[in-house]
Amino acid sequence: MTAVRCVDLCKTYRQGDQDIKALDHLSLEIGEGGFVCLSSPSGGGKTTLLNAIGGLDKPDQGEVYIAGQRIDNLSKGELAELRLRRIGFVFQAYNLIPVLTARENVEFVMQVQGVPAADRGRKALDILAEVGLEGLEDRRPAEMSGGQQQRVAVARAIVSRPALVLADEPTANLDSKTSDGLMELFTELNEHHGTTFVIASHDQRVMGYAKRIVRMLDGRIVDDIQQDAA
């Protein structure tokens, strides 16, 4: 089954007195269980495409489907519900709530989803242990390293076992050892749980782990490579 399908996407931004084509009649299909890296130079369109897939930004033209459901024509409320229930997000800036502990940050998403308190606590502890943060559950973001904060963000993204995880430059603020650890975690989730990953990155380490590399330039796909993951 197809996890993501984009059809003839166009998106133009105004920059000064110029129109910048972030997406230029782009079409892409990703099967369930895919592990795809979107790669492009800065301004090449990878983040715009990721945002369109996640319903964070609407294309000017074209259609976006998640698991067969068209999403580009949904209301803001419907998109928020879709993201809450079916998509996990990992951002470069982590986006953790500074006054909450690691456990509370992970629980927050489940609280919004309506998961009972007892189940939230258990699931949060289990997922933090799974991402290698056992014993750090009560630390706030400021008391953790960048790599640890990123793992909290990953735990929050995957605690509800979404079918699709979107990650924007997840290794940008991490050293090479921590980056490898994060990508190994993504690989394990992909292989053992069938989670589909779409990662926007120009990091060669990320590309090494991906099963498929989609290279973009000026809003278009210029190369689509299947490869054996690391």
Buried (B, 14 or more C-beta within 10 A) or exposed (E): EBBBBBBEBBBBEEEEEEEBBBBBEBEBEBEBBBBBBBBBEEBBBBBBBBBBBBBBBBBEEBBBBBBEEEBBEBEEEEBEEBBBEBBBBBBBEBEBEEEBBBBBBBBBBBEEEEBEEEEBBEBBBEBBBBBBBEEBBEBBBEEBEBBBBBBBBBBBBBBBEBBBBBBBBBBBBBEEEBBBBBBEBBBEBBEEEEBBBBBBBBBEBBBBBBBBBBBBBBBBBEEEEEEEBE
